[in-house]
Amino acid sequence: MTVASTYSSAELGINAPLVIVEVDVSPGLPQTLIVGLPETAVRESKDRVKAAITSSGFSYPQQRITVNLAPADLPKTGGRYDLAIAVCILAASGQIPGSAAGRVELLGELSLTGELRSVRGVLPAALKNRENNRLLIVPEANLIEASLADTGLIRGATSLRSVVNYLIEDPGGAEGKEGGLIVPSATNINEIPLNHQQLSEVQGQAAAKRALIIAAAGGHNLLLMGPPGTGKTMLASRLASLMPSLSLEEALETAAVNSVSGRGLSLATWRTRPFRHPHHTASAVAMVGGSNPPRPGEISLAHNGVLFLDELPEFPRHVLEVLREPLESGEIHISRANQQVRYPASFQLIAAMNPCPCGFFGDERHQCECSADRIHRYRSKLSGPLLDRIDLHIEVPPLPPGSLTRAPPVKQSDSNVKQQINETRQLMLKRQGRVNARLDNAGIRQHCPLIEADEIYLEQSVDQLGISTRGYFKILKIARTVADLAGADAITTSHLLEALTYRKLDRRQ
């Protein structure tokens, strides 16, 4: 009996738990058994591995082969274990040194000819590989993605033969020997691409622009309401460009979500904040993630970026309701019978809607054809708890005649606006370690105090307007952001009054 082992990694959310691949070759009738909670694609790997080994010029043992994927209670999915299983079989049958197989971590799906194909979730495995001193070998198609982890212990391979050549030539891990492996080329992972969507391109709508700046600075969710053609979508698409650039850790976490989703990564855009714009026909599973095995949904793909929901009342109500918990917690847990995964979902929600079904309520140039009852039913598609979780409600009215042809007044440049937002964010992080939108009740009490007169005024306003308790705390957080943008140490009456103007849809009608 001969046993050999090597290492691989599983895919569990954006984590990559270590998997030990063990192979036992012993006398008996020729058969290959795979144990360790494999799903169908993993069980089928024995046929791919056998064809790949023989096509690469090696012999497949005509004995009883047992493949164990440990730990046994961790579900194993996909073809990512093919390369590790093939190398282990060759080591157990004495065709390559067993010590060499135990020094590497292997990921990759094998074709019948022995070529390596790309797999999902390579970046989380590369990040996890920082904790050990093993060489991670991945398919060439995944090398750029894996190299973002920048560990220096990552190599690419094109085939099973190239991996075996390396292990035979360098069984002891000698320096300078690469065999048939590919060394990742030097890339500037800190390069940040320019975003060409500028806020200054939007004509008029000064109030909406101001709300957009507050949202970008404080991390607040935003709802834009107005007739068709007033610039709601154009404004929403500018939010990501106003937000501060992703830090390296934020970018890696966001890229890890893309990696496990199978969407792939681009070096040109991986440091850009994501902007997701799902259609209103999207299902609840498409929004939060799911299927079996689980995959991230739109809210996770928008992690550290923006989720834009246009025509908000057109989304099914049950789809909108599933957003409530992630908006509060910044993550989503997906439970299945055999596993539970967590995906990050710390996104900023920006939504747009018409004021009524026909879209022209309040528009003096078009007659609204909706009755009061139809308007009420239309707006009632948005539940109170969901509106509570949207910090800013702003109306985007039609532009006055001549606004599009008249030269716009000179305002702050986009670079100055973004610098102001960056400085405000840094102030928040230095003071409390998080943006204002993420303050809990204790943080609000500490960082958002009011003078006695303003406290009385806010309590009376909340009572008269029918604003909920959650809305009360949202107003305080918005006022804190307004004060931070102004460079003020304390919230004043003017900051509080401006914050009150941004809570409209949850008022008593």
Buried (B, 14 or more C-beta within 10 A) or exposed (E): EBBBBBBBBBBBBBBBBBBBBBBBBEEEEEEBEBEBBBBEBBBBBBEBBBBBBEBBEBEBBEBBBBBBBBEEEBBBBBBBBBBBBBBBBBBBBEBBBBEBBBBBBBBBBBBEEBBBBBBBBBBBBBBBBEEEEBBBBBBBBBBBBBBBBBBEBBBBBBBBBBBBBBBBEBBEEEEEEEBBBBEBEEEEBEEEEEBEBBBBEBEBBEBBBBBBBBBBBBBBBBBBBBBEEBBBBBBBBBBBBBBBBBEEEBBBBBBBBBBBBEEEBEBEEBBBBBBBBBEBEBBBBBBBBBEEBBBBBBBBBBBBBBBBBBBBBBBBEEBBBBBBBBBEEBBBBBEEEEBEBBBBBBBBBBBBBBBBBBBBBBBEEBEBEBEEEBBEEBBEBBEBEBBBBBBBBBBBBBBEEEEEEEEEEEEBEBEEBBEBBBBBBEBBEEBBEEBBBBBEEEBBEEBBEBEEEBEEBBEEBBEEBEBBEBBBBBBBBBBBBBBBBEEEEEBBEEBBBBBBBBBBBBBEE
